[in-house]
Amino acid sequence: MTHRKEEEITPGLQEYLTAIYRLKRKGKKVVRVKELAEEMGVRLSSVTDAAKRLSGLGLISYEKYGYIDLTPEGERIASSTLNREEVFYKFLREILSMEEKKAREEACWVEHGVGDETILRISMLMSFLEECVNDFKERFEKFLESRSC
């Protein structure tokens, strides 16, 4: 189920949420604007603008010149976004046999516009292929090379 707040935030703002989430998973209790700018490869002013918007949506706690922290709703959205990205990455890498770097880049782009039902069905397709189709990976690799069954 997609929540209203997720529909209100842009893919760019989702990237800020996931970057904060990643930094916090590395052991940070709160994140500084400078750390987030470095993580994302953007200017401090870009982080400040995004932080104001995310704070206005109730997704982060932020005070000028202070720390940034995710609210419970911000953490839920960041976690959901990363989960969708990981499902797509695994699909591209493990099912479609794409190169790792390309699979990461593509997964990051694709996950922003995909809903929960699509993610669920892709996960189910992956499980089906892995559990019910004998040697599907080898057979698909062969098909990619020869373009025939």
Contacts in CASP RR format, 6 or more apart in sequence:
PFRMAT RR
TARGET T0000
AUTHOR 0000-0000-0000
METHOD contacts of the structure
MODEL  1
MTHRKEEEITPGLQEYLTAIYRLKRKGKKVVRVKELAEEMGVRLSSVTDA
AKRLSGLGLISYEKYGYIDLTPEGERIASSTLNREEVFYKFLREILSMEE
KKAREEACWVEHGVGDETILRISMLMSFLEECVNDFKERFEKFLESRSC
1 116 0 8 1.000
2 115 0 8 1.000
2 116 0 8 1.000
3 73 0 8 1.000
3 76 0 8 1.000
3 77 0 8 1.000
5 57 0 8 1.000
5 58 0 8 1.000
5 59 0 8 1.000
5 73 0 8 1.000
5 77 0 8 1.000
6 77 0 8 1.000
6 80 0 8 1.000
8 57 0 8 1.000
9 17 0 8 1.000
9 54 0 8 1.000
9 57 0 8 1.000
9 59 0 8 1.000
9 77 0 8 1.000
11 112 0 8 1.000
11 113 0 8 1.000
12 50 0 8 1.000
13 50 0 8 1.000
13 53 0 8 1.000
13 54 0 8 1.000
13 57 0 8 1.000
13 59 0 8 1.000
14 77 0 8 1.000
14 78 0 8 1.000
14 81 0 8 1.000
14 112 0 8 1.000
15 40 0 8 1.000
16 36 0 8 1.000
16 40 0 8 1.000
16 47 0 8 1.000
16 50 0 8 1.000
16 51 0 8 1.000
16 54 0 8 1.000
17 54 0 8 1.000
17 59 0 8 1.000
17 60 0 8 1.000
17 70 0 8 1.000
17 74 0 8 1.000
17 77 0 8 1.000
17 78 0 8 1.000
17 81 0 8 1.000
18 78 0 8 1.000
18 81 0 8 1.000
18 82 0 8 1.000
18 85 0 8 1.000
19 36 0 8 1.000
19 39 0 8 1.000
19 40 0 8 1.000
20 31 0 8 1.000
20 36 0 8 1.000
20 60 0 8 1.000
20 68 0 8 1.000
20 69 0 8 1.000
20 70 0 8 1.000
20 78 0 8 1.000
21 70 0 8 1.000
21 75 0 8 1.000
21 78 0 8 1.000
21 79 0 8 1.000
21 82 0 8 1.000
22 39 0 8 1.000
22 82 0 8 1.000
23 31 0 8 1.000
23 35 0 8 1.000
23 36 0 8 1.000
23 39 0 8 1.000
24 30 0 8 1.000
24 31 0 8 1.000
24 69 0 8 1.000
24 70 0 8 1.000
28 35 0 8 1.000
29 69 0 8 1.000
30 67 0 8 1.000
30 68 0 8 1.000
30 69 0 8 1.000
31 67 0 8 1.000
31 68 0 8 1.000
31 69 0 8 1.000
32 66 0 8 1.000
32 67 0 8 1.000
32 68 0 8 1.000
33 44 0 8 1.000
33 47 0 8 1.000
33 48 0 8 1.000
33 51 0 8 1.000
33 66 0 8 1.000
33 68 0 8 1.000
34 44 0 8 1.000
36 47 0 8 1.000
36 51 0 8 1.000
36 68 0 8 1.000
37 43 0 8 1.000
37 44 0 8 1.000
37 46 0 8 1.000
37 47 0 8 1.000
40 46 0 8 1.000
40 47 0 8 1.000
48 64 0 8 1.000
51 60 0 8 1.000
51 62 0 8 1.000
51 68 0 8 1.000
52 62 0 8 1.000
54 60 0 8 1.000
54 62 0 8 1.000
54 74 0 8 1.000
55 61 0 8 1.000
55 62 0 8 1.000
58 71 0 8 1.000
58 73 0 8 1.000
58 74 0 8 1.000
59 70 0 8 1.000
59 71 0 8 1.000
59 73 0 8 1.000
59 74 0 8 1.000
59 77 0 8 1.000
60 68 0 8 1.000
60 69 0 8 1.000
60 70 0 8 1.000
60 71 0 8 1.000
60 74 0 8 1.000
61 67 0 8 1.000
61 68 0 8 1.000
61 69 0 8 1.000
61 70 0 8 1.000
61 71 0 8 1.000
62 68 0 8 1.000
62 69 0 8 1.000
70 78 0 8 1.000
81 111 0 8 1.000
81 112 0 8 1.000
83 119 0 8 1.000
84 111 0 8 1.000
84 114 0 8 1.000
84 115 0 8 1.000
84 119 0 8 1.000
85 107 0 8 1.000
85 108 0 8 1.000
85 111 0 8 1.000
86 107 0 8 1.000
87 111 0 8 1.000
87 119 0 8 1.000
87 122 0 8 1.000
87 123 0 8 1.000
87 126 0 8 1.000
88 106 0 8 1.000
88 107 0 8 1.000
88 110 0 8 1.000
88 111 0 8 1.000
88 114 0 8 1.000
88 122 0 8 1.000
89 103 0 8 1.000
89 104 0 8 1.000
89 107 0 8 1.000
90 126 0 8 1.000
91 122 0 8 1.000
91 125 0 8 1.000
91 126 0 8 1.000
92 98 0 8 1.000
92 102 0 8 1.000
92 103 0 8 1.000
92 106 0 8 1.000
92 107 0 8 1.000
93 100 0 8 1.000
93 103 0 8 1.000
94 126 0 8 1.000
94 137 0 8 1.000
95 125 0 8 1.000
95 126 0 8 1.000
95 129 0 8 1.000
95 137 0 8 1.000
95 140 0 8 1.000
96 103 0 8 1.000
96 140 0 8 1.000
97 137 0 8 1.000
97 140 0 8 1.000
97 141 0 8 1.000
97 144 0 8 1.000
98 106 0 8 1.000
129 136 0 8 1.000
130 136 0 8 1.000
133 139 0 8 1.000
139 149 0 8 1.000
143 149 0 8 1.000
END
